[in-house]
Amino acid sequence: MILQALEEIGFEKPTPVQSKTIPHLINSENDLIALAQTGTGKTAAFSLPIIQQLEDYQEDAQCLILCPTRELAIQIAGDIEKFMKYISGFSVVPVFGGEVITKQLRELRRKPQIVVGTPGRVHDLIRRGALKV
């Protein structure tokens, strides 16, 4: 299902950062830090292994991705949505400041598997008990 979405997006072969990180993230429990230029496929490099490892029986969010800006949170959440296009029952929710929190609270009640957000809003949601980590 992921492959079908990747084909539609136009992925043909992994970029160098993807070739190095994806196998490590799927096969290891160790952390990884990767550095690559803009446009080299970093989002796919870390999010495809995350999607691969999602479990459909979990009620709480299984993955929290922190981003320094709301724009990056929106972009990453959008990319992940594209990768998950053909996977039913899974969702991603971006959370960030500068927007009314009620919509984001409503989205979190739907139990997304992945939450992408800015540190301030994530902290606020944890403090309110709306996001469990």
C-alpha positions in Angstrom: 0.0 0.0 0.0 2.9 2.4 0.8 4.5 1.4 -2.5 1.4 2.4 -4.5 1.3 5.8 -2.9 5.1 6.3 -3.5 4.6 5.4 -7.2 1.9 8.0 -7.5 4.1 10.6 -5.9 6.9 9.7 -8.4 9.4 8.0 -6.2 11.6 5.8 -8.3 14.6 5.0 -6.2 15.7 6.0 -2.7 17.9 9.1 -2.3 21.3 8.6 -0.6 19.9 9.7 2.8 17.0 7.3 2.4 19.2 4.4 1.4 21.3 4.9 4.6 18.6 5.7 7.1 15.6 3.5 6.2 17.2 0.1 6.7 18.8 1.3 10.0 15.5 2.7 11.3 13.6 -0.5 10.4 16.1 -3.0 11.7 17.6 -1.2 14.8 16.3 0.1 18.0 19.2 2.7 18.2 18.6 6.4 17.6 19.8 8.0 14.4 20.9 11.5 13.5 21.1 12.4 9.9 22.0 15.6 8.1 21.2 16.3 4.5 20.4 19.3 2.3 16.9 20.6 1.7 15.0 18.5 -0.9 17.0 15.3 -0.4 14.1 13.2 1.0 14.6 13.5 4.7 10.9 13.4 5.5 10.5 10.1 3.7 13.7 8.8 5.2 12.3 9.0 8.8 8.6 8.7 8.2 8.4 5.6 6.0 10.0 3.4 8.7 7.6 5.0 11.2 4.6 4.1 9.0 6.0 0.6 8.5 6.0 0.0 12.3 2.5 1.5 13.2 0.3 -0.9 15.0 -3.5 -0.7 14.3 -4.5 -1.8 17.8 -2.9 1.1 19.7 -5.3 3.7 20.9 -2.9 6.5 21.7 -0.6 8.3 19.3 2.4 6.0 18.5 4.7 8.7 17.1 5.3 12.3 18.0 7.3 14.4 15.5 8.5 17.8 16.8 9.1 20.6 14.3 10.6 24.0 14.9 7.9 25.8 12.9 4.2 25.5 12.1 5.1 25.6 8.4 7.4 22.6 8.7 4.8 20.7 10.8 2.1 21.3 8.2 4.5 20.2 5.4 5.7 17.0 7.2 2.1 16.0 8.1 1.0 16.6 4.5 3.8 14.4 3.2 3.0 11.6 5.7 -0.7 11.8 4.6 0.4 11.2 1.0 2.5 8.2 2.0 -0.4 6.8 4.0 -3.0 7.4 1.3 -3.9 3.8 0.9 -3.6 2.7 4.5 -7.1 2.8 6.0 -7.6 3.5 9.6 -4.4 5.4 10.1 -4.1 9.2 10.4 -1.7 12.0 11.1 -2.6 15.3 12.8 -0.5 18.5 12.7 -0.7 20.6 15.9 0.8 24.1 16.3 0.2 27.5 17.8 -1.3 30.5 16.1 -4.5 28.7 15.4 -7.6 28.0 17.6 -6.8 24.9 19.7 -10.4 23.5 19.6 -10.0 22.0 16.1 -6.8 20.4 17.1 -8.3 19.0 20.2 -11.2 17.5 18.1 -8.7 15.9 15.7 -6.7 14.4 18.6 -9.9 12.8 20.0 -10.0 10.8 16.8 -6.9 9.0 18.0 -4.3 9.7 15.2 -1.3 7.4 15.1 1.1 10.2 14.3 1.1 13.7 15.7 3.4 16.3 14.1 3.7 19.6 16.1 5.6 22.5 17.4 7.1 22.3 20.9 4.9 24.9 22.5 1.6 23.5 21.2 2.7 19.9 22.0 3.6 21.0 25.6 0.2 22.7 25.9 -1.7 19.6 24.7 0.2 17.3 27.1 -0.5 19.7 30.0 -4.2 19.6 29.1 -4.2 15.8 29.0 -5.2 15.9 25.3 -1.9 14.2 24.1 -0.3 11.3 25.8 3.3 10.5 25.2 
